Amino acid sequence: MANKLIRGSLIILIGNIIFRLGGYVYRFLMAILLGPTAYGILGITLPFQGIFQTLSAGGLPPAIAKYVAEYEAINEHDMARHTIYTALKIMIFLGLFFGILMIFVVSPWLAYGYLEKPAALIPLQIVGLITPFSVIVGAFRGAFQGVYKMEYIVYTRAVEQLGMILFATAFVLIGLSTVGALWGTVLGYSLSVVVAIYIFKVHMPKYIPKPSENFVFTRKDELTLVGTLVKFSIPVIITAIAEMLIYNICTIVMGRFLTFEDIGFFAAADPIARLPLIISISIATTILPASSEAFKLKDNLTLQKYVSEAYKYSLLFIVPMCVGLALFASPTLRILYFKNPAYVAGASALAILSIGMTFYSIFAISTSIIQGIGNPRIPMYILVGGTIVTGVLNWIMVPSLGIAGGALATSIACFLMMVPCIYFVFKLTKTKAPTKSIVKILIASLIMGIFALIIPKTTLYLFPSIFACIILYFFALILVKFFQKEDIDSLRQLSSKLGPIAKIVNRLLNLIEKLEFR
């Protein structure tokens, strides 16, 4: 029953690992090559890049995934195809419009008005060139998600990241500084578009057949479909913008009150704190079409199974990751940015943000479930409220507490958003919370955390400490009897697809069975 969710999540997990690791490599290289001040200029452009990419997408990729999944579930292949084409037309228009707006209107106002930092002008203008490419590839990724071909998303992301890293590094090395880093992003997205179009033309017809001869799709039908997509996408786009602000409003406020160097320290810590989102976003991406399909077919048992397992398996990995990052923040930054020890100044922000990402991870999964069952306005309202709270808290805390204040404000807002979103998920799906499993995960993580507290926080002990914590957490889960028989069976079935490491995984599962069910 959960195979579709587990398989899709595993593939997206691989993609998100590539995306996160690629993003980290990109930021790491830029941090080393540019230095804190120039890297701070790059850091201040990234929030606006994300916001304008989201605006240009118009909230349509989730709409594509939702309606393609629904049409394919009832074998309406022609409508699935026209959903993709219609959404793509809208997104190309939006990408061009917001790109021009960013270049000629928004960038000058930000550089000379709000930020009062003219050095940010040209980097911000280059952001406008990124949006059309990101929008097009986003549309195709929505189509891939709708037919559960998550590996196609992985391919486009891999090309995007590789292109960004190679071109940005080359441009910076020849002296183009922050501008060169952003030109690398432009070229990375453009290569990703080429790959996405190729995959759609060559491979997608296997899953969405060619148009049937007797199918008629008039202009009126297209306008009706536009209305349907827009109706769904409006709350999604508001939600997405609010989500971007939750991520980045602290950096935007820092741009007003702090120096580029301080922003560089925060930008070095921020992507590391988000590593646990690899897990939650992987599951959230897959749970949206899966829950949508189960809801459409009125299969309540499957829907409830999806919901319960989404929380259970995500928290199993997210909680210990966040605890570990918070406790080992300083040595982590020392090792990752060994070429420039000054970045250790971001340790306080990393520790606080890591805890906040636990809350945000749960919120992200909850949001996808609620959207999947046709209630996108609920997370929209929660996110808008959270954005306002985040903005107010940052405006108060950043001037006095610096980058740690921004991290604390974001973490508080994430917790306040998580609570009501969880409530609505369980209420709307009539699912019982996997309370016992969650409590066992928290107990195992607490045992691991107490052990981690007594370990010296030095670079010498970092990797041995991480290994010891993983082993201890694993045995703590066995001690509290976390694993159930159905968990072992699902993992064993999944392990058969893991190639060379299948034997290792099976041995581990056999050990768990002996210890857990003796």
C-alpha positions in Angstrom: 0.0 0.0 0.0 2.8 2.4 0.9 5.1 1.3 -1.9 4.3 4.2 -4.2 4.9 6.7 -1.4 8.1 5.0 -0.3 9.5 4.5 -3.8 8.7 8.1 -4.8 10.1 9.5 -1.6 13.3 7.5 -2.1 13.9 8.8 -5.6 13.1 12.4 -4.5 15.3 11.8 -1.5 18.2 11.0 -3.9 17.3 14.1 -6.0 17.2 16.3 -2.9 20.5 15.0 -1.7 22.0 15.9 -5.1 20.2 19.3 -4.9 21.3 20.0 -1.4 24.8 18.7 -1.8 25.1 20.5 -5.1 23.8 23.7 -3.5 26.2 23.3 -0.6 29.1 22.7 -3.0 28.1 25.8 -4.9 27.8 27.9 -1.8 31.0 26.4 -0.2 33.0 27.3 -3.3 31.5 30.7 -3.5 32.1 31.4 0.2 35.8 30.3 -0.1 36.4 32.1 -3.4 34.5 35.3 -2.7 35.1 35.8 1.1 32.5 36.9 3.7 31.8 40.4 2.2 31.3 39.4 -1.4 29.6 36.3 -0.4 27.2 38.5 1.7 26.3 40.3 -1.5 25.5 37.0 -3.1 23.6 36.0 0.0 21.3 39.0 -0.2 20.4 38.3 -3.8 19.3 34.7 -3.1 16.0 35.5 -1.2 14.9 37.7 -4.1 15.9 35.0 -6.6 13.6 32.5 -4.8 10.8 35.0 -4.4 10.7 36.0 -8.1 11.1 32.4 -9.3 8.1 31.5 -7.2 6.1 34.5 -8.5 6.9 33.5 -12.0 5.8 29.9 -11.5 2.4 31.2 -10.5 1.8 28.3 -8.1 1.2 26.1 -11.2 3.7 23.2 -10.7 1.7 21.8 -7.7 -1.5 22.3 -9.8 0.0 20.4 -12.7 1.0 17.5 -10.4 -2.4 17.4 -8.8 -4.6 17.5 -11.9 -2.3 15.3 -14.0 -2.4 12.7 -11.2 -6.2 12.9 -11.0 -6.7 12.7 -14.8 -4.3 9.8 -15.1 -6.0 7.9 -12.2 -9.3 7.9 -14.3 -7.5 7.4 -17.6 -8.2 10.8 -19.1 -4.8 11.1 -20.8 -5.9 13.9 -23.2 -6.9 16.2 -20.3 -3.6 15.4 -18.5 -1.6 16.5 -21.6 -3.6 19.7 -22.1 -3.2 20.5 -18.4 0.6 20.5 -18.9 0.5 22.6 -22.2 -2.0 25.1 -20.8 0.0 25.7 -17.6 3.2 26.0 -19.6 1.8 28.9 -21.6 0.8 30.7 -18.5 4.1 30.2 -16.9 6.2 31.4 -19.8 4.2 34.7 -19.8 4.7 35.1 -16.1 8.4 34.3 -16.3 9.0 37.0 -18.9 6.9 39.6 -17.1 8.5 39.2 -13.7 11.9 38.9 -15.2 11.6 42.3 -16.9 10.0 43.8 -13.7 13.0 42.6 -11.6 15.6 44.0 -14.0 14.2 47.5 -14.6 12.0 48.3 -11.5 12.6 46.2 -8.4 16.4 45.9 -8.5 17.1 49.7 -8.6 14.6 50.3 -5.8 16.2 47.6 -3.6 19.8 48.6 -4.2 19.3 52.4 -3.7 16.2 52.5 -1.6 15.5 49.7 0.9 19.0 48.1 1.3 20.9 51.3 0.6 23.7 49.1 -0.8 24.4 50.1 -4.5 26.9 47.1 -4.8 23.9 44.8 -4.9 22.3 46.4 -8.1 23.8 44.3 -10.9 23.6 41.0 -9.0 19.9 41.7 -8.3 19.3 42.5 -12.0 20.8 39.2 -13.1 18.2 37.5 -10.9 15.6 38.7 -13.5 17.4 36.7 -16.2 17.1 33.5 -14.1 13.3 33.5 -13.7 12.1 32.5 -17.3 14.4 29.4 -17.3 13.4 28.4 -13.8 9.7 28.7 -14.7 9.9 26.5 -17.7 11.7 23.7 -16.0 9.3 24.0 -13.1 6.4 23.3 -15.3 7.9 20.1 -16.7 8.8 19.0 -13.2 5.2 19.3 -12.2 4.3 17.0 -15.1 6.9 14.5 -14.0 5.6 14.6 -10.5 2.0 14.0 -11.6 2.9 10.7 -13.2 5.2 9.7 -10.3 8.3 9.8 -12.6 10.4 11.4 -9.8 13.6 10.2 -11.5 13.1 12.8 -14.2 13.0 15.5 -11.6 16.3 14.1 -10.3 17.9 14.3 -13.8 16.9 17.9 -14.4 18.1 18.9 -10.9 21.4 17.2 -11.4 22.1 19.0 -14.7 21.0 22.3 -13.1 23.4 21.9 -10.2 26.3 20.7 -12.2 26.0 23.6 -14.6 25.7 26.1 -11.8 28.8 24.8 -10.1 31.0 24.6 -13.1 30.1 27.9 -14.7 30.0 29.9 -11.5 33.4 28.6 -10.4 34.9 29.4 -13.7 33.5 32.9 -13.8 34.6 33.7 -10.3 38.1 32.4 -10.9 38.5 34.7 -13.9 37.5 37.7 -11.8 33.8 38.2 -12.2 33.1 37.9 -8.5 29.5 37.8 -7.4 28.3 38.6 -10.9 30.0 35.6 -12.2 28.4 33.4 -9.5 25.0 34.5 -10.6 25.7 34.1 -14.3 26.6 30.5 -13.5 23.1 30.1 -12.1 21.6 31.4 -15.3 23.4 28.9 -17.4 22.7 26.1 -15.0 18.9 26.7 -15.3 19.1 27.0 -19.1 20.8 23.6 -19.4 18.1 22.1 -17.1 15.4 23.4 -19.5 17.0 21.7 -22.5 17.1 18.4 -20.6 13.5 18.8 -19.3 12.2 19.4 -22.9 14.1 16.4 -24.2 12.7 14.1 -21.5 9.2 15.3 -22.0 9.3 14.8 -25.8 11.1 11.5 -25.8 10.1 9.6 -22.6 6.8 11.1 -21.3 4.6 9.7 -24.2 5.0 6.3 -22.5 3.0 7.6 -19.5 0.8 10.1 -21.2 -0.2 8.6 -24.6 -0.5 10.7 -27.8 -3.8 12.5 -28.4 -6.8 10.4 -29.3 -8.3 11.2 -32.7 -11.8 11.8 -31.4 -10.8 14.1 -28.6 -11.9 17.8 -29.0 -10.4 20.6 -26.9 -11.9 24.0 -27.8 -10.7 27.5 -26.8 -13.6 27.6 -24.4 -12.4 24.3 -22.8 -8.9 25.8 -22.5 -10.2 28.9 -20.8 -12.2 26.7 -18.4 -9.0 24.7 -17.7 -7.1 28.0 -17.1 -9.8 29.0 -14.6 -9.5 25.6 -12.8 -5.7 25.9 -12.7 -5.7 29.5 -11.5 -8.3 28.8 -8.9 -6.1 26.1 -7.4 -2.8 28.0 -7.9 -3.8 31.4 -6.3 -3.7 30.1 -2.8 -0.7 27.9 -3.7 1.3 30.9 -4.9 0.4 33.0 -1.9 1.4 30.0 0.2 4.7 29.6 -1.7 5.6 33.3 -1.4 4.8 33.2 2.3 7.0 30.1 2.5 9.9 31.8 0.7 9.6 34.7 3.2 9.6 32.3 6.1 12.9 31.0 4.8 14.4 34.3 3.8 12.8 37.3 5.6 15.6 37.2 8.2 18.2 37.7 5.4 16.1 40.5 3.9 15.9 42.2 7.3 19.6 41.7 7.9 20.2 43.4 4.6 18.7 46.5 6.1 20.5 46.5 9.5 23.7 44.4 9.2 26.8 44.5 7.0 27.5 42.3 4.0 30.0 40.4 6.2 27.4 39.5 8.8 25.1 38.3 6.0 27.9 36.2 4.7 28.3 34.5 8.1 24.5 33.7 8.2 24.5 32.6 4.5 27.2 30.1 5.3 25.2 28.5 8.2 21.8 28.6 6.6 22.1 25.8 4.0 23.6 23.5 6.6 20.7 24.1 8.9 18.3 23.1 6.1 19.9 19.7 5.5 17.1 17.9 7.4 14.7 19.3 4.8 16.1 16.7 2.4 14.0 14.2 4.2 10.8 16.2 4.7 10.7 17.7 1.2 11.3 14.3 -0.4 8.2 13.0 1.4 6.2 16.2 1.0 6.8 16.2 -2.8 5.5 12.6 -3.1 2.7 12.8 -0.6 0.9 15.6 -2.6 -0.1 13.5 -5.7 -0.4 10.3 -3.6 -2.8 11.9 -1.2 -4.6 13.6 -4.1 -5.1 10.3 -5.9 -6.3 8.5 -2.8 -8.7 11.3 -2.0 -10.1 11.4 -5.5 -10.7 7.6 -5.4 -12.3 8.0 -1.9 -9.8 5.4 -0.5 -9.7 6.7 3.0 -7.7 3.7 4.4 -4.9 4.4 1.9 -5.0 8.1 2.6 -4.7 7.5 6.3 -1.9 5.1 5.8 0.0 7.7 3.7 -0.5 10.4 6.3 0.6 8.2 9.3 3.7 6.8 7.5 4.7 10.3 6.2 5.0 11.6 9.7 6.5 8.5 11.1 9.3 8.0 8.6 10.2 11.6 8.3 10.6 12.2 12.0 12.6 9.0 12.3 15.5 10.8 10.5 14.7 14.5 10.9 14.7 14.7 14.7 18.2 13.2 15.3 19.6 15.2 12.4 18.4 18.5 13.9 19.6 17.6 17.3 23.0 16.6 16.0 23.4 19.8 13.9 22.5 22.0 16.9 25.0 20.3 19.3 27.9 20.2 16.8 27.4 23.6 15.1 30.8 25.0 15.8 33.0 22.0 14.7 30.7 21.5 11.7 31.4 25.0 10.4 35.1 24.7 11.3 35.5 21.7 9.1 33.2 22.7 6.2 34.8 26.2 5.9 38.3 25.2 7.0 39.8 27.7 4.5 38.2 30.6 6.2 37.7 30.1 10.0 35.8 33.4 10.2 32.6 31.6 9.2 32.5 29.9 12.6 30.8 33.2 13.7 27.6 31.7 12.2 27.5 28.8 14.8 24.9 30.4 17.0 22.6 30.9 14.0 23.2 27.3 12.8 22.3 25.8 16.2 19.1 27.8 16.5 18.0 27.3 12.9 18.6 23.5 13.2 15.9 23.2 15.9 13.6 25.4 13.9 13.9 23.2 10.9 12.4 20.3 12.9 9.2 22.3 13.2 9.3 23.4 9.6 9.9 19.9 8.3 6.7 18.7 10.0 4.9 21.8 8.7 6.1 21.1 5.1 4.7 17.6 5.1 1.4 18.7 6.6 1.0 21.4 4.0 1.4 19.0 1.1 -1.2 16.7 2.6 -3.7 19.5 3.0 -3.1 20.7 -0.6 -3.4 17.2 -1.9 -6.9 16.7 -0.5 -8.0 20.0 -2.0 -7.6 22.5 0.8 -4.8 24.8 -0.2 -6.2 27.8 1.6 -5.6 26.4 5.1 -1.8 26.4 4.8 -2.0 29.7 3.0 -3.6 31.4 6.0 -1.2 29.7 8.4 1.8 30.7 6.3 0.6 34.3 5.9 0.2 34.6 9.6 3.6 33.0 10.2 5.2 35.4 7.7 3.8 38.4 9.5 5.1 37.0 12.9 8.5 36.2 11.4 8.8 39.7 9.9 7.8 41.4 13.2 10.1 39.2 15.3 13.1 39.7 12.9 12.6 43.5 12.9 12.8 43.4 16.7 15.5 40.8 17.2 18.0 41.4 14.3 19.1 44.9 15.3 19.9 43.8 18.9 20.8 40.1 18.5 22.3 40.1 15.0 22.2 36.8 13.0 21.2 34.8 16.1 18.1 37.0 16.4 17.1 36.2 12.8 17.5 32.5 13.4 15.5 32.6 16.7 12.7 34.6 15.1 12.4 32.1 12.2 12.4 29.1 14.6 9.6 30.6 16.8 7.5 31.3 13.7 8.0 27.7 12.4 6.8 26.2 15.7 3.7 28.5 15.7 2.9 27.4 12.1 3.4 23.7 12.7 0.9 23.3 15.5 -2.3 24.4 13.7 -1.3 22.6 10.4 -0.9 19.3 12.2 -4.3 19.8 13.8 -6.0 20.3 10.4 -4.3 17.3 8.8 -5.6 14.9 11.4 -9.0 16.5 11.4 -9.5 16.5 7.6 -8.1 13.0 7.0 -9.6 11.5 10.2 -6.2 9.9 10.8 -5.0 9.0 14.3 -1.6 10.5 15.1 1.2 7.8 15.4 1.7 9.0 18.9 3.6 5.9 20.2 6.0 6.0 17.3 6.7 9.7 17.7 7.3 9.4 21.5 9.7 6.5 20.9 11.6 8.6 18.3 11.8 11.5 20.8 13.1 9.2 23.6 15.7 7.7 21.3 16.8 11.2 20.2 17.0 12.4 23.8 19.2 9.5 24.7 21.5 10.3 21.7 21.5 14.0 22.7 22.5 13.4 26.3 25.4 11.3 25.0 26.4 14.1 22.5 26.4 16.7 25.3 29.3 15.1 27.1 31.5 14.7 23.9 34.1 17.5 23.3 33.0 19.8 20.6 36.2 19.8 18.6 37.0 19.1 14.9 39.1 16.1 16.0 36.1 14.4 17.7 33.4 15.4 15.1 33.3 12.4 12.8 33.8 9.8 15.5 31.1 11.5 17.5 28.7 11.5 14.6 29.3 7.8 14.0 28.9 7.0 17.7 25.6 9.0 17.9 24.2 7.1 14.9 25.0 3.8 16.4 23.6 4.8 19.8 20.4 6.2 18.2 19.9 2.9 16.3 20.1 0.8 19.4 18.0 3.3 21.4 15.2 2.7 18.8 15.5 -1.0 19.3 15.5 -0.4 23.1 12.2 1.5 23.0 10.8 -1.1 20.5 10.2 1.4 17.7 10.2 -1.1 14.8 7.1 -3.0 14.0 6.7 -6.1 11.9 5.2 -4.2 8.9 8.1 -1.7 9.0 10.6 -4.6 8.6 8.7 -6.1 5.8 8.4 -2.8 3.9 12.1 -2.0 4.3 13.1 -5.5 3.3 10.9 -5.2 0.1 12.5 -1.8 -0.6 16.0 -3.1 0.0 15.8 -5.5 -2.9 16.0 -2.4 -5.2 19.1 -1.0 -3.6 21.6 -3.1 -5.6 25.0 -3.8 -4.0 24.0 -2.6 -0.5 20.9 -4.8 -0.4 22.8 -7.5 1.5 24.0 -5.1 4.1 20.5 -3.7 4.6 19.0 -7.2 4.9 21.6 -8.1 7.5 20.7 -5.0 9.5 17.0 -5.8 9.2 17.7 -9.4 10.4 19.5 -8.0 13.4 16.6 -5.7 14.2 14.2 -8.6 13.9 16.3 -10.7 16.3 16.5 -7.9 18.8 13.0 -6.4 18.4 10.9 -9.6 18.1 12.8 -12.1 20.1 
